[in-house]
Amino acid sequence: MVMLLSIAKLELTSDSYVKISTSPVRYVSKFEKGTEPYIVINLYMQQQGWKYKDQLGSSLIFEKNNQQSTVSTIQYTKRFFIWTIPEPMI
């Protein structure tokens, strides 16, 4: 039910992502035509002080204060993907 409500919110608002769980921290986002698929994750992580380093498959690697952490993504449907942030990153 949470996922359906979150997807509806993405469709009806200009939000780029919606939190779907807190432990682990997960968000759902929409693939936007003409944009880099994971730009929303990069922007979110930059706001948290993390710098994008690399992409390894469907995971994005970030650095902050000489530490590395990985945000994993999974395609949920053709139009939506879920991304998970490791708890120590926040």
PDB file of N, CA, C and O in Angstrom, chain B, residues numbered from 101:
ATOM      1  N   MET B 101       0.814  -1.198   0.000  1.00  0.00           N
ATOM      2  CA  MET B 101       0.000   0.000   0.000  1.00  0.00           C
ATOM      3  C   MET B 101       0.865   1.273   0.000  1.00  0.00           C
ATOM      4  O   MET B 101       0.552   2.256  -0.673  1.00  0.00           O
ATOM      5  N   VAL B 102       1.958   1.227   0.771  1.00  0.00           N
ATOM      6  CA  VAL B 102       2.854   2.377   0.840  1.00  0.00           C
ATOM      7  C   VAL B 102       3.420   2.697  -0.541  1.00  0.00           C
ATOM      8  O   VAL B 102       3.513   3.861  -0.929  1.00  0.00           O
ATOM      9  N   MET B 103       3.795   1.658  -1.272  1.00  0.00           N
ATOM     10  CA  MET B 103       4.380   1.865  -2.595  1.00  0.00           C
ATOM     11  C   MET B 103       3.379   2.519  -3.539  1.00  0.00           C
ATOM     12  O   MET B 103       3.735   3.452  -4.259  1.00  0.00           O
ATOM     13  N   LEU B 104       2.148   2.052  -3.548  1.00  0.00           N
ATOM     14  CA  LEU B 104       1.128   2.640  -4.422  1.00  0.00           C
ATOM     15  C   LEU B 104       0.873   4.102  -4.085  1.00  0.00           C
ATOM     16  O   LEU B 104       0.740   4.927  -4.988  1.00  0.00           O
ATOM     17  N   LEU B 105       0.804   4.433  -2.812  1.00  0.00           N
ATOM     18  CA  LEU B 105       0.602   5.823  -2.403  1.00  0.00           C
ATOM     19  C   LEU B 105       1.797   6.688  -2.794  1.00  0.00           C
ATOM     20  O   LEU B 105       1.633   7.834  -3.212  1.00  0.00           O
ATOM     21  N   SER B 106       2.993   6.135  -2.655  1.00  0.00           N
ATOM     22  CA  SER B 106       4.202   6.878  -3.012  1.00  0.00           C
ATOM     23  C   SER B 106       4.270   7.146  -4.508  1.00  0.00           C
ATOM     24  O   SER B 106       4.621   8.248  -4.932  1.00  0.00           O
ATOM     25  N   ILE B 107       3.937   6.145  -5.303  1.00  0.00           N
ATOM     26  CA  ILE B 107       3.928   6.322  -6.751  1.00  0.00           C
ATOM     27  C   ILE B 107       2.860   7.328  -7.158  1.00  0.00           C
ATOM     28  O   ILE B 107       3.090   8.147  -8.048  1.00  0.00           O
ATOM     29  N   ALA B 108       1.709   7.278  -6.524  1.00  0.00           N
ATOM     30  CA  ALA B 108       0.651   8.256  -6.806  1.00  0.00           C
ATOM     31  C   ALA B 108       1.134   9.665  -6.487  1.00  0.00           C
ATOM     32  O   ALA B 108       0.864  10.601  -7.240  1.00  0.00           O
ATOM     33  N   LYS B 109       1.846   9.820  -5.377  1.00  0.00           N
ATOM     34  CA  LYS B 109       2.377  11.138  -5.013  1.00  0.00           C
ATOM     35  C   LYS B 109       3.369  11.640  -6.063  1.00  0.00           C
ATOM     36  O   LYS B 109       3.359  12.817  -6.421  1.00  0.00           O
ATOM     37  N   LEU B 110       4.232  10.735  -6.555  1.00  0.00           N
ATOM     38  CA  LEU B 110       5.176  11.129  -7.605  1.00  0.00           C
ATOM     39  C   LEU B 110       4.449  11.569  -8.867  1.00  0.00           C
ATOM     40  O   LEU B 110       4.861  12.523  -9.528  1.00  0.00           O
ATOM     41  N   GLU B 111       3.373  10.875  -9.200  1.00  0.00           N
ATOM     42  CA  GLU B 111       2.615  11.198 -10.412  1.00  0.00           C
ATOM     43  C   GLU B 111       1.848  12.514 -10.287  1.00  0.00           C
ATOM     44  O   GLU B 111       1.662  13.221 -11.277  1.00  0.00           O
ATOM     45  N   LEU B 112       1.408  12.838  -9.083  1.00  0.00           N
ATOM     46  CA  LEU B 112       0.530  13.998  -8.893  1.00  0.00           C
ATOM     47  C   LEU B 112       1.243  15.253  -8.415  1.00  0.00           C
ATOM     48  O   LEU B 112       0.632  16.320  -8.341  1.00  0.00           O
ATOM     49  N   THR B 113       2.525  15.142  -8.090  1.00  0.00           N
ATOM     50  CA  THR B 113       3.273  16.300  -7.610  1.00  0.00           C
ATOM     51  C   THR B 113       4.554  16.464  -8.433  1.00  0.00           C
ATOM     52  O   THR B 113       4.831  15.678  -9.339  1.00  0.00           O
ATOM     53  N   SER B 114       5.307  17.473  -8.106  1.00  0.00           N
ATOM     54  CA  SER B 114       6.599  17.681  -8.767  1.00  0.00           C
ATOM     55  C   SER B 114       7.745  17.088  -7.962  1.00  0.00           C
ATOM     56  O   SER B 114       8.909  17.342  -8.270  1.00  0.00           O
ATOM     57  N   ASP B 115       7.434  16.302  -6.933  1.00  0.00           N
ATOM     58  CA  ASP B 115       8.470  15.668  -6.124  1.00  0.00           C
ATOM     59  C   ASP B 115       9.331  14.743  -6.986  1.00  0.00           C
ATOM     60  O   ASP B 115       8.833  14.095  -7.906  1.00  0.00           O
ATOM     61  N   SER B 116      10.618  14.691  -6.678  1.00  0.00           N
ATOM     62  CA  SER B 116      11.551  13.831  -7.409  1.00  0.00           C
ATOM     63  C   SER B 116      11.682  12.459  -6.770  1.00  0.00           C
ATOM     64  O   SER B 116      12.051  11.486  -7.426  1.00  0.00           O
ATOM     65  N   TYR B 117      11.373  12.396  -5.475  1.00  0.00           N
ATOM     66  CA  TYR B 117      11.462  11.138  -4.747  1.00  0.00           C
ATOM     67  C   TYR B 117      10.514  11.163  -3.566  1.00  0.00           C
ATOM     68  O   TYR B 117      10.123  12.228  -3.088  1.00  0.00           O
ATOM     69  N   VAL B 118      10.146   9.968  -3.095  1.00  0.00           N
ATOM     70  CA  VAL B 118       9.273   9.830  -1.939  1.00  0.00           C
ATOM     71  C   VAL B 118       9.854   8.730  -1.062  1.00  0.00           C
ATOM     72  O   VAL B 118      10.195   7.656  -1.557  1.00  0.00           O
ATOM     73  N   LYS B 119       9.969   8.990   0.240  1.00  0.00           N
ATOM     74  CA  LYS B 119      10.484   7.987   1.169  1.00  0.00           C
ATOM     75  C   LYS B 119       9.445   6.891   1.340  1.00  0.00           C
ATOM     76  O   LYS B 119       8.266   7.167   1.564  1.00  0.00           O
ATOM     77  N   ILE B 120       9.896   5.637   1.232  1.00  0.00           N
ATOM     78  CA  ILE B 120       8.976   4.512   1.377  1.00  0.00           C
ATOM     79  C   ILE B 120       9.260   3.678   2.620  1.00  0.00           C
ATOM     80  O   ILE B 120       8.416   2.886   3.039  1.00  0.00           O
ATOM     81  N   SER B 121      10.447   3.848   3.220  1.00  0.00           N
ATOM     82  CA  SER B 121      10.724   3.176   4.488  1.00  0.00           C
ATOM     83  C   SER B 121      11.858   3.902   5.205  1.00  0.00           C
ATOM     84  O   SER B 121      12.648   4.616   4.587  1.00  0.00           O
ATOM     85  N   THR B 122      11.918   3.706   6.517  1.00  0.00           N
ATOM     86  CA  THR B 122      12.949   4.370   7.312  1.00  0.00           C
ATOM     87  C   THR B 122      14.048   3.430   7.787  1.00  0.00           C
ATOM     88  O   THR B 122      15.136   3.884   8.141  1.00  0.00           O
ATOM     89  N   SER B 123      13.783   2.143   7.801  1.00  0.00           N
ATOM     90  CA  SER B 123      14.805   1.196   8.225  1.00  0.00           C
ATOM     91  C   SER B 123      14.673  -0.087   7.414  1.00  0.00           C
ATOM     92  O   SER B 123      13.870  -0.955   7.757  1.00  0.00           O
ATOM     93  N   PRO B 124      15.433  -0.212   6.365  1.00  0.00           N
ATOM     94  CA  PRO B 124      16.440   0.713   5.839  1.00  0.00           C
ATOM     95  C   PRO B 124      15.786   1.918   5.162  1.00  0.00           C
ATOM     96  O   PRO B 124      14.605   1.889   4.813  1.00  0.00           O
ATOM     97  N   VAL B 125      16.573   2.968   4.985  1.00  0.00           N
ATOM     98  CA  VAL B 125      16.065   4.178   4.344  1.00  0.00           C
ATOM     99  C   VAL B 125      15.948   3.920   2.850  1.00  0.00           C
ATOM    100  O   VAL B 125      16.942   3.678   2.167  1.00  0.00           O
ATOM    101  N   ARG B 126      14.714   3.975   2.355  1.00  0.00           N
ATOM    102  CA  ARG B 126      14.460   3.716   0.937  1.00  0.00           C
ATOM    103  C   ARG B 126      13.560   4.805   0.364  1.00  0.00           C
ATOM    104  O   ARG B 126      12.670   5.341   1.025  1.00  0.00           O
ATOM    105  N   TYR B 127      13.843   5.100  -0.903  1.00  0.00           N
ATOM    106  CA  TYR B 127      13.061   6.071  -1.648  1.00  0.00           C
ATOM    107  C   TYR B 127      12.631   5.450  -2.965  1.00  0.00           C
ATOM    108  O   TYR B 127      13.254   4.506  -3.451  1.00  0.00           O
ATOM    109  N   VAL B 128      11.553   5.991  -3.541  1.00  0.00           N
ATOM    110  CA  VAL B 128      11.152   5.610  -4.886  1.00  0.00           C
ATOM    111  C   VAL B 128      11.212   6.874  -5.740  1.00  0.00           C
ATOM    112  O   VAL B 128      10.840   7.957  -5.289  1.00  0.00           O
ATOM    113  N   SER B 129      11.682   6.726  -6.970  1.00  0.00           N
ATOM    114  CA  SER B 129      11.766   7.833  -7.923  1.00  0.00           C
ATOM    115  C   SER B 129      11.281   7.359  -9.278  1.00  0.00           C
ATOM    116  O   SER B 129      11.183   6.162  -9.549  1.00  0.00           O
ATOM    117  N   LYS B 130      10.981   8.336 -10.122  1.00  0.00           N
ATOM    118  CA  LYS B 130      10.499   8.036 -11.467  1.00  0.00           C
ATOM    119  C   LYS B 130      11.623   8.250 -12.471  1.00  0.00           C
ATOM    120  O   LYS B 130      12.374   9.221 -12.370  1.00  0.00           O
ATOM    121  N   PHE B 131      11.742   7.342 -13.443  1.00  0.00           N
ATOM    122  CA  PHE B 131      12.647   7.577 -14.555  1.00  0.00           C
ATOM    123  C   PHE B 131      12.066   8.722 -15.375  1.00  0.00           C
ATOM    124  O   PHE B 131      10.923   8.647 -15.826  1.00  0.00           O
ATOM    125  N   GLU B 132      12.846   9.775 -15.567  1.00  0.00           N
ATOM    126  CA  GLU B 132      12.395  10.927 -16.343  1.00  0.00           C
ATOM    127  C   GLU B 132      13.015  10.870 -17.724  1.00  0.00           C
ATOM    128  O   GLU B 132      14.225  10.684 -17.857  1.00  0.00           O
ATOM    129  N   LYS B 133      12.198  11.028 -18.753  1.00  0.00           N
ATOM    130  CA  LYS B 133      12.706  11.012 -20.126  1.00  0.00           C
ATOM    131  C   LYS B 133      13.689  12.154 -20.341  1.00  0.00           C
ATOM    132  O   LYS B 133      13.454  13.283 -19.911  1.00  0.00           O
ATOM    133  N   GLY B 134      14.783  11.845 -21.007  1.00  0.00           N
ATOM    134  CA  GLY B 134      15.754  12.869 -21.358  1.00  0.00           C
ATOM    135  C   GLY B 134      16.703  13.270 -20.244  1.00  0.00           C
ATOM    136  O   GLY B 134      17.479  14.210 -20.416  1.00  0.00           O
ATOM    137  N   THR B 135      16.666  12.580 -19.095  1.00  0.00           N
ATOM    138  CA  THR B 135      17.588  12.909 -18.011  1.00  0.00           C
ATOM    139  C   THR B 135      18.357  11.664 -17.597  1.00  0.00           C
ATOM    140  O   THR B 135      17.938  10.534 -17.848  1.00  0.00           O
ATOM    141  N   GLU B 136      19.482  11.901 -16.963  1.00  0.00           N
ATOM    142  CA  GLU B 136      20.265  10.807 -16.408  1.00  0.00           C
ATOM    143  C   GLU B 136      19.408  10.086 -15.364  1.00  0.00           C
ATOM    144  O   GLU B 136      18.817  10.738 -14.504  1.00  0.00           O
ATOM    145  N   PRO B 137      19.331   8.762 -15.424  1.00  0.00           N
ATOM    146  CA  PRO B 137      18.411   8.029 -14.548  1.00  0.00           C
ATOM    147  C   PRO B 137      18.593   8.301 -13.055  1.00  0.00           C
ATOM    148  O   PRO B 137      17.610   8.389 -12.319  1.00  0.00           O
ATOM    149  N   TYR B 138      19.829   8.433 -12.607  1.00  0.00           N
ATOM    150  CA  TYR B 138      20.058   8.533 -11.166  1.00  0.00           C
ATOM    151  C   TYR B 138      20.445   9.937 -10.706  1.00  0.00           C
ATOM    152  O   TYR B 138      21.028  10.094  -9.633  1.00  0.00           O
ATOM    153  N   ILE B 139      20.132  10.949 -11.495  1.00  0.00           N
ATOM    154  CA  ILE B 139      20.481  12.320 -11.121  1.00  0.00           C
ATOM    155  C   ILE B 139      19.839  12.723  -9.796  1.00  0.00           C
ATOM    156  O   ILE B 139      20.433  13.471  -9.020  1.00  0.00           O
ATOM    157  N   VAL B 140      18.644  12.237  -9.538  1.00  0.00           N
ATOM    158  CA  VAL B 140      17.950  12.565  -8.292  1.00  0.00           C
ATOM    159  C   VAL B 140      18.745  12.073  -7.079  1.00  0.00           C
ATOM    160  O   VAL B 140      18.778  12.742  -6.046  1.00  0.00           O
ATOM    161  N   ILE B 141      19.381  10.910  -7.201  1.00  0.00           N
ATOM    162  CA  ILE B 141      20.197  10.385  -6.105  1.00  0.00           C
ATOM    163  C   ILE B 141      21.437  11.248  -5.923  1.00  0.00           C
ATOM    164  O   ILE B 141      21.801  11.590  -4.798  1.00  0.00           O
ATOM    165  N   ASN B 142      22.081  11.599  -7.023  1.00  0.00           N
ATOM    166  CA  ASN B 142      23.270  12.455  -6.939  1.00  0.00           C
ATOM    167  C   ASN B 142      22.953  13.781  -6.263  1.00  0.00           C
ATOM    168  O   ASN B 142      23.711  14.235  -5.405  1.00  0.00           O
ATOM    169  N   LEU B 143      21.854  14.400  -6.635  1.00  0.00           N
ATOM    170  CA  LEU B 143      21.472  15.681  -6.027  1.00  0.00           C
ATOM    171  C   LEU B 143      21.157  15.528  -4.544  1.00  0.00           C
ATOM    172  O   LEU B 143      21.562  16.359  -3.732  1.00  0.00           O
ATOM    173  N   TYR B 144      20.445  14.478  -4.194  1.00  0.00           N
ATOM    174  CA  TYR B 144      20.118  14.220  -2.782  1.00  0.00           C
ATOM    175  C   TYR B 144      21.398  14.039  -1.962  1.00  0.00           C
ATOM    176  O   TYR B 144      21.546  14.632  -0.894  1.00  0.00           O
ATOM    177  N   MET B 145      22.306  13.229  -2.463  1.00  0.00           N
ATOM    178  CA  MET B 145      23.531  12.947  -1.723  1.00  0.00           C
ATOM    179  C   MET B 145      24.426  14.181  -1.616  1.00  0.00           C
ATOM    180  O   MET B 145      25.090  14.376  -0.598  1.00  0.00           O
ATOM    181  N   GLN B 146      24.448  15.012  -2.656  1.00  0.00           N
ATOM    182  CA  GLN B 146      25.203  16.264  -2.585  1.00  0.00           C
ATOM    183  C   GLN B 146      24.669  17.145  -1.465  1.00  0.00           C
ATOM    184  O   GLN B 146      25.445  17.782  -0.752  1.00  0.00           O
ATOM    185  N   GLN B 147      23.365  17.184  -1.305  1.00  0.00           N
ATOM    186  CA  GLN B 147      22.759  17.969  -0.235  1.00  0.00           C
ATOM    187  C   GLN B 147      23.162  17.447   1.144  1.00  0.00           C
ATOM    188  O   GLN B 147      23.178  18.201   2.117  1.00  0.00           O
ATOM    189  N   GLN B 148      23.487  16.162   1.224  1.00  0.00           N
ATOM    190  CA  GLN B 148      23.917  15.555   2.485  1.00  0.00           C
ATOM    191  C   GLN B 148      25.433  15.640   2.674  1.00  0.00           C
ATOM    192  O   GLN B 148      25.965  15.141   3.666  1.00  0.00           O
ATOM    193  N   GLY B 149      26.129  16.272   1.722  1.00  0.00           N
ATOM    194  CA  GLY B 149      27.569  16.456   1.833  1.00  0.00           C
ATOM    195  C   GLY B 149      28.405  15.358   1.198  1.00  0.00           C
ATOM    196  O   GLY B 149      29.623  15.337   1.374  1.00  0.00           O
ATOM    197  N   TRP B 150      27.784  14.451   0.468  1.00  0.00           N
ATOM    198  CA  TRP B 150      28.489  13.348  -0.180  1.00  0.00           C
ATOM    199  C   TRP B 150      28.817  13.725  -1.621  1.00  0.00           C
ATOM    200  O   TRP B 150      28.065  14.450  -2.272  1.00  0.00           O
ATOM    201  N   LYS B 151      29.949  13.225  -2.108  1.00  0.00           N
ATOM    202  CA  LYS B 151      30.393  13.494  -3.467  1.00  0.00           C
ATOM    203  C   LYS B 151      30.359  12.204  -4.279  1.00  0.00           C
ATOM    204  O   LYS B 151      30.856  11.167  -3.840  1.00  0.00           O
ATOM    205  N   TYR B 152      29.770  12.281  -5.458  1.00  0.00           N
ATOM    206  CA  TYR B 152      29.696  11.128  -6.347  1.00  0.00           C
ATOM    207  C   TYR B 152      31.092  10.730  -6.795  1.00  0.00           C
ATOM    208  O   TYR B 152      31.896  11.577  -7.183  1.00  0.00           O
ATOM    209  N   LYS B 153      31.374   9.420  -6.738  1.00  0.00           N
ATOM    210  CA  LYS B 153      32.682   8.928  -7.178  1.00  0.00           C
ATOM    211  C   LYS B 153      32.568   8.034  -8.402  1.00  0.00           C
ATOM    212  O   LYS B 153      33.299   8.223  -9.375  1.00  0.00           O
ATOM    213  N   ASP B 154      31.653   7.051  -8.369  1.00  0.00           N
ATOM    214  CA  ASP B 154      31.618   6.078  -9.449  1.00  0.00           C
ATOM    215  C   ASP B 154      30.289   5.329  -9.434  1.00  0.00           C
ATOM    216  O   ASP B 154      29.529   5.385  -8.467  1.00  0.00           O
ATOM    217  N   GLN B 155      30.037   4.631 -10.530  1.00  0.00           N
ATOM    218  CA  GLN B 155      28.875   3.750 -10.611  1.00  0.00           C
ATOM    219  C   GLN B 155      29.386   2.351 -10.883  1.00  0.00           C
ATOM    220  O   GLN B 155      30.220   2.140 -11.763  1.00  0.00           O
ATOM    221  N   LEU B 156      28.878   1.399 -10.118  1.00  0.00           N
ATOM    222  CA  LEU B 156      29.246   0.003 -10.278  1.00  0.00           C
ATOM    223  C   LEU B 156      27.955  -0.780 -10.467  1.00  0.00           C
ATOM    224  O   LEU B 156      27.275  -1.121  -9.499  1.00  0.00           O
ATOM    225  N   GLY B 157      27.628  -1.059 -11.724  1.00  0.00           N
ATOM    226  CA  GLY B 157      26.347  -1.707 -12.016  1.00  0.00           C
ATOM    227  C   GLY B 157      25.201  -0.785 -11.654  1.00  0.00           C
ATOM    228  O   GLY B 157      25.117   0.336 -12.154  1.00  0.00           O
ATOM    229  N   SER B 158      24.324  -1.251 -10.792  1.00  0.00           N
ATOM    230  CA  SER B 158      23.179  -0.443 -10.386  1.00  0.00           C
ATOM    231  C   SER B 158      23.410   0.250  -9.041  1.00  0.00           C
ATOM    232  O   SER B 158      22.462   0.731  -8.419  1.00  0.00           O
ATOM    233  N   SER B 159      24.654   0.301  -8.597  1.00  0.00           N
ATOM    234  CA  SER B 159      25.002   0.953  -7.336  1.00  0.00           C
ATOM    235  C   SER B 159      25.837   2.202  -7.596  1.00  0.00           C
ATOM    236  O   SER B 159      26.663   2.231  -8.508  1.00  0.00           O
ATOM    237  N   LEU B 160      25.617   3.218  -6.794  1.00  0.00           N
ATOM    238  CA  LEU B 160      26.358   4.467  -6.902  1.00  0.00           C
ATOM    239  C   LEU B 160      27.262   4.607  -5.688  1.00  0.00           C
ATOM    240  O   LEU B 160      26.823   4.414  -4.554  1.00  0.00           O
ATOM    241  N   ILE B 161      28.518   4.941  -5.927  1.00  0.00           N
ATOM    242  CA  ILE B 161      29.498   5.060  -4.854  1.00  0.00           C
ATOM    243  C   ILE B 161      29.732   6.539  -4.562  1.00  0.00           C
ATOM    244  O   ILE B 161      29.942   7.343  -5.471  1.00  0.00           O
ATOM    245  N   PHE B 162      29.693   6.879  -3.274  1.00  0.00           N
ATOM    246  CA  PHE B 162      29.874   8.255  -2.825  1.00  0.00           C
ATOM    247  C   PHE B 162      30.978   8.317  -1.790  1.00  0.00           C
ATOM    248  O   PHE B 162      31.263   7.331  -1.111  1.00  0.00           O
ATOM    249  N   GLU B 163      31.610   9.508  -1.670  1.00  0.00           N
ATOM    250  CA  GLU B 163      32.670   9.739  -0.690  1.00  0.00           C
ATOM    251  C   GLU B 163      32.341  10.955   0.163  1.00  0.00           C
ATOM    252  O   GLU B 163      31.749  11.931  -0.298  1.00  0.00           O
ATOM    253  N   LYS B 164      32.749  10.858   1.432  1.00  0.00           N
ATOM    254  CA  LYS B 164      32.612  11.989   2.352  1.00  0.00           C
ATOM    255  C   LYS B 164      33.614  11.767   3.476  1.00  0.00           C
ATOM    256  O   LYS B 164      33.611  10.711   4.109  1.00  0.00           O
ATOM    257  N   ASN B 165      34.465  12.745   3.727  1.00  0.00           N
ATOM    258  CA  ASN B 165      35.455  12.651   4.803  1.00  0.00           C
ATOM    259  C   ASN B 165      36.275  11.360   4.732  1.00  0.00           C
ATOM    260  O   ASN B 165      36.441  10.664   5.733  1.00  0.00           O
ATOM    261  N   ASN B 166      36.778  11.054   3.546  1.00  0.00           N
ATOM    262  CA  ASN B 166      37.596   9.858   3.307  1.00  0.00           C
ATOM    263  C   ASN B 166      36.862   8.547   3.588  1.00  0.00           C
ATOM    264  O   ASN B 166      37.502   7.515   3.791  1.00  0.00           O
ATOM    265  N   GLN B 167      35.552   8.574   3.603  1.00  0.00           N
ATOM    266  CA  GLN B 167      34.748   7.359   3.741  1.00  0.00           C
ATOM    267  C   GLN B 167      33.990   7.128   2.451  1.00  0.00           C
ATOM    268  O   GLN B 167      33.609   8.076   1.765  1.00  0.00           O
ATOM    269  N   GLN B 168      33.773   5.866   2.125  1.00  0.00           N
ATOM    270  CA  GLN B 168      32.978   5.520   0.948  1.00  0.00           C
ATOM    271  C   GLN B 168      31.724   4.777   1.383  1.00  0.00           C
ATOM    272  O   GLN B 168      31.729   4.030   2.361  1.00  0.00           O
ATOM    273  N   SER B 169      30.666   4.996   0.643  1.00  0.00           N
ATOM    274  CA  SER B 169      29.442   4.255   0.876  1.00  0.00           C
ATOM    275  C   SER B 169      28.700   4.105  -0.440  1.00  0.00           C
ATOM    276  O   SER B 169      28.909   4.877  -1.376  1.00  0.00           O
ATOM    277  N   THR B 170      27.840   3.113  -0.501  1.00  0.00           N
ATOM    278  CA  THR B 170      27.176   2.759  -1.741  1.00  0.00           C
ATOM    279  C   THR B 170      25.665   2.854  -1.600  1.00  0.00           C
ATOM    280  O   THR B 170      25.081   2.313  -0.661  1.00  0.00           O
ATOM    281  N   VAL B 171      25.043   3.543  -2.539  1.00  0.00           N
ATOM    282  CA  VAL B 171      23.583   3.601  -2.628  1.00  0.00           C
ATOM    283  C   VAL B 171      23.175   2.588  -3.687  1.00  0.00           C
ATOM    284  O   VAL B 171      23.591   2.679  -4.842  1.00  0.00           O
ATOM    285  N   SER B 172      22.364   1.630  -3.287  1.00  0.00           N
ATOM    286  CA  SER B 172      21.942   0.608  -4.246  1.00  0.00           C
ATOM    287  C   SER B 172      20.598   0.995  -4.861  1.00  0.00           C
ATOM    288  O   SER B 172      19.762   1.627  -4.215  1.00  0.00           O
ATOM    289  N   THR B 173      20.411   0.609  -6.102  1.00  0.00           N
ATOM    290  CA  THR B 173      19.162   0.890  -6.803  1.00  0.00           C
ATOM    291  C   THR B 173      18.614  -0.401  -7.383  1.00  0.00           C
ATOM    292  O   THR B 173      19.352  -1.349  -7.653  1.00  0.00           O
ATOM    293  N   ILE B 174      17.314  -0.413  -7.566  1.00  0.00           N
ATOM    294  CA  ILE B 174      16.661  -1.540  -8.212  1.00  0.00           C
ATOM    295  C   ILE B 174      15.477  -1.007  -9.008  1.00  0.00           C
ATOM    296  O   ILE B 174      14.721  -0.165  -8.525  1.00  0.00           O
ATOM    297  N   GLN B 175      15.324  -1.497 -10.212  1.00  0.00           N
ATOM    298  CA  GLN B 175      14.195  -1.088 -11.032  1.00  0.00           C
ATOM    299  C   GLN B 175      12.945  -1.774 -10.496  1.00  0.00           C
ATOM    300  O   GLN B 175      12.897  -3.000 -10.397  1.00  0.00           O
ATOM    301  N   TYR B 176      11.936  -0.982 -10.151  1.00  0.00           N
ATOM    302  CA  TYR B 176      10.697  -1.517  -9.589  1.00  0.00           C
ATOM    303  C   TYR B 176       9.694  -1.849 -10.694  1.00  0.00           C
ATOM    304  O   TYR B 176       9.102  -2.928 -10.723  1.00  0.00           O
ATOM    305  N   THR B 177       9.525  -0.892 -11.592  1.00  0.00           N
ATOM    306  CA  THR B 177       8.701  -1.093 -12.780  1.00  0.00           C
ATOM    307  C   THR B 177       9.426  -0.423 -13.941  1.00  0.00           C
ATOM    308  O   THR B 177      10.545   0.066 -13.784  1.00  0.00           O
ATOM    309  N   LYS B 178       8.799  -0.404 -15.077  1.00  0.00           N
ATOM    310  CA  LYS B 178       9.388   0.251 -16.252  1.00  0.00           C
ATOM    311  C   LYS B 178       9.654   1.728 -15.985  1.00  0.00           C
ATOM    312  O   LYS B 178      10.612   2.291 -16.516  1.00  0.00           O
ATOM    313  N   ARG B 179       8.815   2.358 -15.168  1.00  0.00           N
ATOM    314  CA  ARG B 179       8.900   3.810 -14.954  1.00  0.00           C
ATOM    315  C   ARG B 179       9.451   4.237 -13.596  1.00  0.00           C
ATOM    316  O   ARG B 179       9.709   5.423 -13.393  1.00  0.00           O
ATOM    317  N   PHE B 180       9.639   3.298 -12.655  1.00  0.00           N
ATOM    318  CA  PHE B 180      10.040   3.668 -11.297  1.00  0.00           C
ATOM    319  C   PHE B 180      11.192   2.805 -10.798  1.00  0.00           C
ATOM    320  O   PHE B 180      11.318   1.635 -11.160  1.00  0.00           O
ATOM    321  N   PHE B 181      12.034   3.413  -9.952  1.00  0.00           N
ATOM    322  CA  PHE B 181      13.117   2.657  -9.326  1.00  0.00           C
ATOM    323  C   PHE B 181      13.190   2.989  -7.839  1.00  0.00           C
ATOM    324  O   PHE B 181      12.774   4.063  -7.404  1.00  0.00           O
ATOM    325  N   ILE B 182      13.723   2.054  -7.081  1.00  0.00           N
ATOM    326  CA  ILE B 182      13.875   2.202  -5.632  1.00  0.00           C
ATOM    327  C   ILE B 182      15.362   2.337  -5.335  1.00  0.00           C
ATOM    328  O   ILE B 182      16.190   1.638  -5.920  1.00  0.00           O
ATOM    329  N   TRP B 183      15.693   3.245  -4.415  1.00  0.00           N
ATOM    330  CA  TRP B 183      17.080   3.372  -4.000  1.00  0.00           C
ATOM    331  C   TRP B 183      17.173   3.291  -2.492  1.00  0.00           C
ATOM    332  O   TRP B 183      16.333   3.819  -1.764  1.00  0.00           O
ATOM    333  N   THR B 184      18.227   2.609  -2.038  1.00  0.00           N
ATOM    334  CA  THR B 184      18.427   2.338  -0.623  1.00  0.00           C
ATOM    335  C   THR B 184      19.719   2.990  -0.158  1.00  0.00           C
ATOM    336  O   THR B 184      20.772   2.830  -0.774  1.00  0.00           O
ATOM    337  N   ILE B 185      19.618   3.727   0.941  1.00  0.00           N
ATOM    338  CA  ILE B 185      20.768   4.410   1.518  1.00  0.00           C
ATOM    339  C   ILE B 185      21.207   3.654   2.765  1.00  0.00           C
ATOM    340  O   ILE B 185      20.392   3.436   3.661  1.00  0.00           O
ATOM    341  N   PRO B 186      22.480   3.244   2.851  1.00  0.00           N
ATOM    342  CA  PRO B 186      22.950   2.598   4.076  1.00  0.00           C
ATOM    343  C   PRO B 186      22.782   3.530   5.276  1.00  0.00           C
ATOM    344  O   PRO B 186      23.093   4.717   5.182  1.00  0.00           O
ATOM    345  N   GLU B 187      22.306   3.019   6.374  1.00  0.00           N
ATOM    346  CA  GLU B 187      21.995   3.842   7.547  1.00  0.00           C
ATOM    347  C   GLU B 187      23.143   4.682   8.064  1.00  0.00           C
ATOM    348  O   GLU B 187      22.902   5.826   8.451  1.00  0.00           O
ATOM    349  N   PRO B 188      24.396   4.192   8.099  1.00  0.00           N
ATOM    350  CA  PRO B 188      25.465   5.043   8.598  1.00  0.00           C
ATOM    351  C   PRO B 188      25.722   6.293   7.746  1.00  0.00           C
ATOM    352  O   PRO B 188      26.373   7.229   8.211  1.00  0.00           O
ATOM    353  N   MET B 189      25.221   6.318   6.508  1.00  0.00           N
ATOM    354  CA  MET B 189      25.451   7.468   5.624  1.00  0.00           C
ATOM    355  C   MET B 189      24.690   8.701   6.062  1.00  0.00           C
ATOM    356  O   MET B 189      25.112   9.821   5.774  1.00  0.00           O
ATOM    357  N   ILE B 190      23.596   8.521   6.741  1.00  0.00           N
ATOM    358  CA  ILE B 190      22.698   9.646   7.027  1.00  0.00           C
ATOM    359  C   ILE B 190      23.152  10.402   8.255  1.00  0.00           C
ATOM    360  O   ILE B 190      22.516  11.382   8.646  1.00  0.00           O
TER     361      ILE B 190
END
